[in-house]
Amino acid sequence: MKKLLSLVLALAMLLGAVSLASADELTELNTYETQARELETWNVHYSQAAADLNVLCNLFDGLLTNDNHGNLKPNAAKSYESPDGGKTWIFTLNQGMTWFNKEGEVQADVKASDWATGLEWILNYAKNDSYNVSMPAEMIAGANEYYEYTKAMTEDESQGAEAAKALTAEAGSKFAELVGIACDDEAGTITYTLVDSLPYFPSVATYNCLYPLSAELIEEMGVDGYRDVTWENMWYNGAYVVSYYEYQNQKVLVKSPNYWNDANCKRFDKVTIKMVESAATAYQLFKEGQLDHVSLDQATLQAIYDGTADAEYKPNLVESRPTKYSYQFHLVYAKNLEDGTTPDVNWNTAVANENFRKSLYFGLDLTNYFARTNAINPLSCQNYVYTGNGVSFTSDGTDYTALVRKELGLEYDSEKYVRYDAAKAAEFKAKAMEELAAKGVTFPVEVEYYISGASTVAAETAKVLENIFSTCLGDDYVKLVTKTYTNLANEVRKPRKASFYINGWGADFADPINFLGQETYNDPQAYYANNYSICNENSDPDLIAAYQEFTDLVVAAKAITNDMDARYAAFAKAEACMLNHALVIPCNYEVSWELTKINNYSKVYSMYGMQGYRYVDWETSTTPYTTEEMNALAAAYAAQ
């Protein structure tokens, strides 16, 4: 189908930026999420989960956003500049912004000082734990010192959490003394002073770690009240408010009646986000006219494509744009047995062995796994490295990930699964079995993989993975054992029962440290190292040495701030080190096929940050786009 692109290129070039959408556009949008992606918190400052932020980005405006090409554009800030080459950044706010409740009733003016209040909340350990701290702590002068100050205060029995919770961002406070942010409410300016020249800092202004918070709201509801804020009592300043929410059922967003940017922002009158059990359920709702788009599961896609069912939809099949999430196999290095407390010595010994990890790295042909979401073009899903595509570019426009591929010796190839190498895998398997047998490891090594017990799609996908492990590596060596959960965090992740997770990570701003900083050894702010791989608790000296080598390279690369090409080259060496040791195994990108009434090339599209689900300035049609129409839109978009 991709060949259709060339057939419509002439048409697209003729049309230029003109939309191919029907003259009749949707005034209300009906979209969906699966129940596994239900929102967990309404607190925009506390969340680090896409399931939350995909909703919250519509309810709050940060300083900057992105356009449909990923370029930064003004949002709450009408302009921004750096007078000294990147160490100081000044954002000037738009006038007339207000905070309002869910009924749209104005509660207070949005002020520059709200950004100081928001940053104080983020950095205050007693208020926000360590969520979203890493970026401001690494970039803004004095931010890490304030975080450590509040953490020490919280853990000091003579002071405690209540004393830390009482801290504010007011003039004369410890925060104002330490942290490099200056807010002028009269001029409407926010000035950040950074630890060094950081040209990519404005991209951080799209993310919730730099979102505003009204001190008047905190005064009204208290620190604990805001920590547990809900859609019913929070204050909004964004394009939509929530008019209805039922857990695991639906969320309804409606236009904010007092939105400051109403004249320049195209919005839906209402957005309904339905929670569905599976893609199959969503497809039925689409056919019934209850949804305006649907991503197709393998069975449905194959049936439409082959003409065995619903063949009338074949002309409307559209390959989606990749999401920003780069998916990996996150190996667990300190796994427990079923009781959740006893260490799984057999697995922990095996996974600490580099030859064992490399046998997985080279030996798993995941093509059939990719086909579960993209049966027509599965190899478009393959992921070569860890950092996501399109996050950072060198001065000559080279994608950072190409630097990593060069370090690894991987050439891009859309016709084969590039990393898979059966001969290498067999060699590493033989070495691992010899070394591990000498350490008392028994074979086959059980690899425990957990899925939602409520999802038949997950169960079918797990069967595909079981077959891949069996056919690629052999039942004499490893055995994938699928188990189920009701609540992943409480039943699996916290008691450490899984051998690995397949998780996606998306960049929060435009720099590789977003990804690599989540994996560093003995770093309390490294999200995956502490919450998934638990690498700090495996005492194998070779594993520790590999992690330390990678971590040292990350630290050295992070220190380079005056030459971005040199910085990216150094990060590429660090990332290649991590992958050469197979500490993490790249898996896939989300590239599915869909039926849609939405012009995918009109939506916010950025490979970092949280702006991609903003329901603003979308072009739509009252009927599903055809393949030819979407390909023409893609060509016109590429020509812009």
C-alpha positions in Angstrom: 0.0 0.0 0.0 2.9 2.3 0.6 3.5 2.3 -3.2 0.3 4.3 -3.5 2.3 7.2 -2.1 4.2 7.7 -5.4 0.9 7.5 -7.4 -0.6 10.4 -5.5 2.5 12.5 -5.1 1.7 14.7 -8.1 -1.8 15.3 -6.7 -0.4 16.1 -3.3 2.1 18.6 -4.7 -0.6 20.3 -6.6 -2.7 20.6 -3.5 0.2 21.7 -1.3 -1.0 22.3 2.2 -4.7 22.2 1.2 -6.6 19.6 3.3 -8.3 16.7 1.6 -10.8 16.5 4.4 -14.5 16.7 3.6 -16.0 20.2 3.8 -18.1 18.7 6.7 -15.9 18.2 9.7 -16.6 16.6 13.1 -17.8 19.0 15.8 -17.6 16.3 18.4 -14.9 13.6 18.7 -15.4 10.1 19.9 -12.1 8.4 20.8 -11.0 5.6 23.1 -8.4 4.0 25.3 -8.2 0.4 26.5 -9.1 -0.2 30.1 -5.4 -1.1 30.8 -4.6 2.6 30.2 -7.1 4.1 32.6 -6.0 7.4 34.2 -4.4 6.9 37.6 -4.1 10.5 38.9 -5.6 14.0 38.0 -2.5 15.7 39.5 -0.6 16.9 36.4 2.5 17.6 38.5 2.7 14.1 40.0 2.1 12.0 36.9 4.7 10.4 34.7 2.3 8.1 32.9 1.1 8.7 29.3 -2.3 7.4 30.3 -2.7 10.4 32.6 -0.9 13.0 30.5 -2.7 12.2 27.3 -5.8 13.6 29.0 -4.3 16.2 31.3 -2.5 18.0 28.4 -5.9 19.1 27.2 -6.8 20.6 30.6 -3.7 22.7 31.3 -1.5 25.0 29.2 2.2 25.0 29.7 4.6 27.6 28.3 5.1 26.0 24.9 3.6 23.3 22.7 4.4 21.7 19.4 2.9 22.0 15.9 2.1 19.2 13.5 5.7 18.9 12.4 7.1 18.8 16.0 8.4 22.4 16.0 8.1 24.4 19.2 5.4 27.0 19.2 4.1 29.5 21.8 1.3 28.5 24.1 0.9 30.2 27.5 4.1 32.0 26.7 3.8 34.3 23.6 7.6 34.5 23.2 10.8 33.2 24.6 14.5 34.1 24.3 18.0 33.6 25.7 20.2 36.7 26.0 23.3 34.7 26.7 23.4 31.7 24.4 21.3 29.3 26.5 22.1 29.7 30.1 19.3 32.1 30.9 15.9 31.7 29.3 13.1 34.3 29.5 9.5 33.4 28.7 6.9 36.2 28.3 3.3 35.2 29.0 0.1 36.0 27.1 -2.4 38.3 28.7 -5.8 37.4 29.9 -5.2 33.8 31.0 -7.3 32.6 33.9 -7.8 29.6 36.2 -11.3 28.2 36.1 -13.3 25.3 37.6 -15.1 22.6 35.8 -18.1 24.8 35.2 -15.8 27.4 33.5 -16.1 29.9 36.4 -13.1 32.1 36.8 -11.2 31.4 40.1 -8.0 33.5 39.6 -5.7 35.1 37.1 -2.9 33.0 35.7 0.3 34.8 36.9 4.0 34.4 36.2 4.5 33.4 39.9 2.3 30.3 39.3 5.3 28.8 37.5 7.4 29.2 40.6 4.7 27.6 42.7 4.5 24.7 40.2 8.3 24.2 40.3 8.4 24.3 44.1 5.8 21.6 44.2 7.8 19.4 41.8 11.0 19.8 43.7 9.5 19.4 47.2 10.1 15.8 48.2 7.4 15.9 50.8 4.8 17.1 48.3 5.7 15.2 45.2 8.1 12.4 46.2 10.7 12.3 43.4 8.3 12.5 40.5 9.3 14.6 37.5 12.3 15.9 39.5 15.2 14.7 37.2 14.8 17.3 34.5 14.6 20.5 36.5 17.1 19.1 39.1 19.7 18.5 36.3 19.1 21.8 34.4 17.9 24.6 36.7 20.4 26.2 39.0 19.8 25.3 42.6 16.9 23.0 41.8 18.7 19.8 43.0 19.9 21.6 46.1 16.3 22.5 47.0 15.1 19.0 46.3 17.8 17.6 48.6 17.0 20.2 51.2 13.3 19.2 51.3 14.2 15.5 51.2 16.5 15.9 54.2 13.9 17.9 56.0 11.2 15.3 55.4 13.5 12.5 56.7 14.6 14.4 59.7 12.5 13.3 62.7 12.9 16.7 64.4 11.3 18.5 61.4 9.4 16.0 59.3 7.2 16.0 56.2 4.7 18.6 57.6 7.5 21.2 57.9 8.5 20.5 54.3 4.9 20.7 53.1 4.6 24.2 54.7 7.4 25.6 52.4 6.4 27.9 49.6 7.9 29.7 46.6 7.2 33.2 48.0 9.8 35.9 48.1 12.3 35.4 50.9 11.6 31.6 51.0 14.3 28.9 50.8 13.1 28.1 47.4 13.5 31.7 46.2 17.0 31.8 47.7 18.2 28.6 46.1 16.4 28.0 42.8 17.1 29.8 39.5 13.7 31.0 38.6 12.5 34.6 38.8 8.9 35.6 38.1 7.6 39.1 37.5 3.8 39.1 37.7 3.6 42.7 36.5 5.7 42.2 33.4 4.4 38.6 32.9 7.9 37.1 32.6 9.5 34.0 33.9 13.3 33.8 33.9 15.1 30.5 34.3 18.8 30.4 35.2 20.4 27.1 34.2 23.4 25.2 35.4 25.0 25.7 32.0 24.1 26.7 28.4 21.4 24.2 27.4 20.1 25.0 23.9 17.4 22.3 24.2 15.8 23.8 27.4 12.8 25.3 25.6 11.7 21.8 24.7 11.3 21.1 28.5 8.7 23.9 28.6 6.3 21.6 26.8 6.4 19.1 29.7 4.5 19.0 33.0 7.6 19.4 35.2 7.4 23.1 34.2 3.7 23.5 34.5 2.0 26.3 36.5 0.1 25.9 39.8 -1.9 28.5 41.6 -0.8 29.3 45.2 -4.4 30.3 45.8 -5.6 26.8 44.9 -3.1 25.3 47.4 -4.3 27.7 50.0 -7.8 26.7 49.4 -7.4 22.9 49.4 -4.1 22.3 51.3 -1.1 20.3 50.2 -2.7 16.9 50.9 -5.8 18.0 49.1 -3.9 19.0 46.0 -1.9 15.8 46.1 -5.2 13.9 45.7 -6.9 16.5 43.4 -9.7 15.3 41.2 -11.4 16.6 38.0 -14.2 17.9 40.2 -12.2 20.2 42.4 -9.1 21.1 40.4 -8.6 24.4 38.6 -8.1 24.4 34.8 -6.3 26.8 32.4 -6.4 24.7 29.2 -8.5 24.2 26.1 -11.0 21.8 27.8 -12.6 21.0 31.1 -14.0 17.6 32.2 -17.8 17.5 32.4 -18.2 13.8 33.2 -15.9 10.9 34.4 -16.7 7.3 35.3 -13.8 5.0 36.1 -13.2 2.4 33.4 -16.2 3.8 31.4 -15.6 7.2 29.9 -14.3 10.7 30.2 -16.1 13.7 28.6 -14.2 16.9 27.8 -15.9 20.0 26.7 -14.6 23.4 25.4 -13.4 25.6 28.2 -15.8 28.6 28.0 -13.2 31.0 29.3 -10.2 29.8 27.3 -7.7 32.6 26.7 -6.8 31.4 23.2 -10.3 30.7 21.9 -10.0 33.0 18.8 -6.9 31.2 17.5 -7.5 27.6 18.5 -9.8 25.2 16.7 -11.5 22.9 19.2 -14.2 20.2 19.3 -17.3 21.1 21.2 -17.0 17.8 23.0 -14.5 14.9 23.2 -15.7 11.6 24.6 -13.0 9.1 25.6 -14.5 5.7 25.9 -12.7 3.0 27.9 -12.9 -0.4 26.0 -11.7 -3.9 26.8 -9.8 -4.4 23.6 -9.2 -3.3 20.0 -11.9 -5.8 18.9 -14.4 -4.0 21.1 -13.3 -0.7 19.7 -13.7 -2.0 16.2 -17.3 -2.9 16.9 -18.0 0.5 18.3 -16.4 2.1 15.2 -18.7 0.0 12.9 -21.7 1.1 15.0 -20.7 4.8 14.5 -19.7 5.3 18.2 -16.0 6.0 17.5 -14.3 8.2 14.9 -11.1 6.1 14.6 -9.9 2.6 15.6 -6.5 0.8 15.5 -7.0 -2.7 14.2 -5.9 -5.9 15.9 -4.2 -8.6 13.8 -7.3 -10.7 13.1 -9.5 -7.8 12.1 -6.8 -6.2 9.9 -6.0 -9.5 8.2 -9.7 -10.2 7.5 -10.3 -6.8 6.0 -7.1 -6.9 3.9 -7.8 -10.5 2.7 -11.4 -9.6 2.0 -12.8 -12.4 4.2 -14.7 -9.9 6.4 -15.8 -6.3 6.2 -14.1 -5.9 2.8 -15.8 -2.6 2.3 -13.3 -1.1 4.7 -10.2 -2.2 2.7 -10.0 1.1 0.7 -9.9 2.9 4.0 -7.0 1.1 5.6 -4.4 3.6 6.8 -1.0 2.9 8.4 -0.6 5.1 11.4 2.3 7.3 12.2 4.7 5.9 14.8 4.0 7.1 18.3 6.8 8.6 20.3 7.3 5.5 22.4 10.3 3.3 22.0 9.5 -0.2 23.4 12.1 -2.4 25.1 12.5 -5.7 26.9 13.3 -4.5 30.4 15.1 -7.4 32.1 14.6 -7.8 35.9 17.9 -8.4 37.7 16.5 -9.0 41.2 13.5 -11.1 40.7 11.6 -12.9 43.4 9.7 -16.2 43.4 5.9 -16.5 43.5 5.8 -15.5 47.2 7.1 -12.1 46.3 9.9 -12.1 48.9 12.3 -15.1 48.1 14.9 -14.3 45.5 14.7 -16.3 42.3 18.3 -17.4 42.3 18.1 -19.4 39.1 16.8 -16.4 37.1 18.9 -13.8 38.8 22.1 -15.8 38.2 21.2 -16.4 34.6 20.2 -12.9 33.6 23.4 -11.5 35.2 25.4 -13.5 32.7 26.2 -11.5 29.6 26.2 -14.4 27.2 22.7 -15.3 28.4 21.5 -11.8 27.7 23.2 -11.7 24.3 21.5 -15.0 23.3 18.2 -13.2 23.9 19.4 -10.0 22.2 20.4 -11.8 18.9 18.2 -14.9 19.1 14.7 -13.6 19.3 13.1 -13.0 15.9 10.2 -10.8 16.9 8.6 -10.4 13.4 5.5 -12.4 14.4 5.2 -10.4 17.6 5.2 -7.2 15.5 2.5 -8.7 13.3 0.1 -8.8 16.2 -0.4 -5.0 15.6 0.9 -4.7 12.0 0.2 -7.8 10.0 0.6 -6.1 6.7 4.0 -4.4 7.3 5.4 -5.9 10.6 9.0 -4.8 10.0 8.0 -1.2 10.0 7.7 -1.7 13.8 11.3 -2.9 14.4 13.3 -0.9 16.9 17.1 -0.8 16.4 18.2 1.1 19.5 16.9 2.4 22.9 16.4 6.1 22.4 13.4 7.0 20.3 13.6 8.2 16.7 13.2 11.9 16.0 14.2 13.1 19.5 17.5 14.8 18.7 19.4 15.8 15.6 23.0 16.8 14.9 23.8 20.1 13.3 23.7 18.6 9.8 20.2 17.1 10.5 21.3 13.5 11.2 18.9 11.7 13.6 20.8 10.8 16.8 19.6 7.2 16.5 21.6 6.9 13.3 24.8 7.6 15.4 23.9 4.7 17.7 23.2 2.4 14.8 26.6 3.2 13.3 28.2 2.4 16.7 26.4 -0.9 16.7 27.1 -1.7 13.0 23.4 -1.9 12.2 22.2 -0.8 8.8 18.6 0.3 8.3 16.7 -2.3 6.3 12.9 -2.4 5.9 13.0 -5.9 4.4 14.4 -7.9 7.2 14.6 -8.0 11.0 18.1 -6.6 11.3 19.3 -7.6 14.8 18.3 -11.2 14.6 21.3 -13.5 14.0 20.7 -17.2 14.7 24.4 -18.1 14.4 25.5 -15.5 17.0 22.6 -16.5 19.3 23.7 -20.2 19.2 27.2 -19.2 20.0 26.1 -17.2 23.0 23.7 -19.9 24.1 26.4 -22.5 24.2 28.7 -20.3 26.2 25.9 -19.3 28.6 24.9 -22.9 29.3 28.5 -23.9 30.1 29.1 -20.9 32.4 25.7 -21.0 34.1 25.8 -24.8 34.7 29.0 -24.3 36.5 27.2 -21.9 38.8 24.4 -24.3 39.5 21.7 -22.9 37.2 19.2 -25.4 36.0 17.7 -25.6 32.5 15.5 -24.7 31.0 15.6 -21.3 32.7 12.0 -20.2 33.3 11.2 -16.7 32.0 8.1 -15.4 33.7 6.0 -13.0 31.7 2.9 -11.3 33.1 -0.2 -10.2 31.2 -3.6 -8.8 32.2 -5.9 -11.7 33.0 -8.8 -9.8 31.5 -7.3 -9.4 28.0 -7.8 -12.2 25.4 -5.6 -10.2 23.0 -2.8 -10.2 25.5 -3.2 -13.9 26.0 -3.0 -14.5 22.2 0.1 -12.3 22.0 1.7 -14.2 24.8 1.2 -17.4 22.9 3.1 -15.9 20.0 6.0 -14.9 22.3 6.1 -18.4 23.8 6.4 -19.8 20.4 9.2 -17.3 19.5 11.2 -18.3 22.6 10.7 -21.9 21.9 11.6 -22.0 18.2 14.4 -19.4 18.3 16.2 -20.5 21.4 15.0 -24.0 22.2 13.0 -25.6 25.0 16.2 -27.1 26.4 17.5 -23.5 27.2 14.6 -21.2 28.1 10.9 -21.6 28.7 8.6 -18.6 28.6 5.9 -19.0 31.2 2.9 -16.7 31.0 1.1 -15.6 34.1 -1.7 -13.2 34.7 -2.4 -10.2 37.0 -5.3 -8.0 37.9 -3.2 -5.1 39.1 0.3 -5.0 37.6 1.9 -2.6 40.1 0.7 -4.3 43.3 0.7 -7.9 42.1 3.8 -8.1 39.9 6.1 -5.0 39.8 6.3 -4.2 43.5 6.8 -7.9 44.6 9.2 -8.3 41.6 7.7 -11.5 40.1 8.3 -10.9 36.4 11.5 -11.8 34.5 11.0 -9.0 32.1 8.5 -6.3 31.0 7.9 -4.9 27.5 7.5 -1.2 28.2 7.6 1.9 26.1 9.4 5.1 27.0 8.9 8.5 25.3 11.1 11.5 25.6 10.0 14.4 27.8 12.3 16.8 25.9 14.7 16.9 23.0 17.8 15.2 24.3 19.0 11.5 24.7 19.4 11.9 28.4 15.6 11.4 28.6 16.1 7.7 27.8 19.6 6.9 29.0 19.1 8.6 32.3 16.4 6.1 33.2 18.8 3.2 33.2 21.9 4.5 35.0 23.4 2.4 37.9 23.0 3.5 41.5 21.0 6.6 40.5 17.9 7.3 42.7 16.2 9.2 39.8 16.7 6.5 37.2 13.1 5.3 36.7 13.6 2.0 35.0 16.7 1.0 37.0 14.8 1.5 40.3 11.3 0.4 39.4 11.7 -2.3 36.8 15.2 -3.8 36.3 16.2 -3.4 39.9 19.8 -3.6 38.6 21.2 -2.1 41.8 20.3 -5.2 43.8 22.1 -7.8 41.8 25.6 -8.3 43.2 27.2 -10.1 40.2 30.5 -8.3 39.6 30.4 -8.6 35.9 26.9 -7.2 35.7 27.9 -4.3 38.0 30.9 -3.6 35.9 28.8 -3.4 32.7 26.3 -1.1 34.3 29.1 1.1 35.7 30.8 1.3 32.4 27.6 2.5 30.7 26.8 4.9 33.6 30.2 6.5 33.5 29.8 7.1 29.7 26.4 8.7 30.3 27.7 11.0 33.0 30.6 12.1 30.7 28.2 12.7 27.8 25.8 14.7 30.0 28.6 17.0 31.1 29.1 18.2 27.5 26.9 21.2 27.0 28.8 23.5 24.7 29.0 21.3 21.7 25.7 19.4 20.9 27.3 17.3 18.1 30.0 16.1 20.6 27.3 15.5 23.2 25.3 13.3 20.9 28.4 11.4 19.7 29.3 10.7 23.4 25.7 9.6 24.2 25.7 7.3 21.2 28.8 5.6 22.5 27.1 5.2 25.9 23.9 3.8 24.4 25.9 1.4 22.2 27.7 0.2 25.4 24.4 -0.5 27.1 23.2 -2.5 24.1 26.4 -4.3 23.4 26.1 -5.6 27.0 22.4 -6.4 26.3 21.4 -4.7 29.5 18.2 -3.7 27.8 16.8 -5.2 24.5 15.1 -2.9 22.0 11.8 -4.2 20.8 9.4 -2.2 18.7 7.6 1.0 17.8 3.8 1.3 17.7 2.9 1.4 14.0 -0.6 0.0 13.5 -3.2 0.1 10.8 -6.4 2.0 11.4 -9.7 3.3 10.1 -10.0 7.0 10.9 -11.9 10.2 10.2 -8.9 12.2 11.5 -6.2 13.7 9.3 -3.1 12.3 11.1 -0.9 15.0 9.6 -2.9 17.8 11.1 -2.4 16.6 14.7 0.3 17.8 17.1 3.2 15.4 16.3 6.3 15.4 18.5 8.6 12.6 19.5 9.1 14.1 22.9 6.9 15.7 25.5 3.2 15.3 26.3 1.5 17.4 23.6 0.6 14.8 21.1 -2.9 14.2 22.4 -4.0 17.8 22.5 -7.3 17.9 20.7 -6.7 21.3 19.0 -6.4 22.3 15.3 -7.3 18.8 14.0 -8.7 18.4 10.5 -11.4 15.8 10.3 -13.9 14.3 8.0 -17.4 13.0 8.7 -16.5 9.8 6.7 -13.3 7.7 7.0 -10.4 8.8 4.9 -9.3 6.5 2.1 -5.8 5.1 1.8 -5.2 7.3 -1.3 -6.5 10.4 0.6 -4.2 9.8 3.6 -1.2 9.1 1.4 -1.8 12.4 -0.5 -2.0 14.2 2.8 1.2 12.6 3.8 2.9 13.7 0.6 1.7 17.2 1.0 2.8 17.3 4.6 6.3 16.0 3.6 6.6 18.7 1.0 5.8 21.6 3.4 
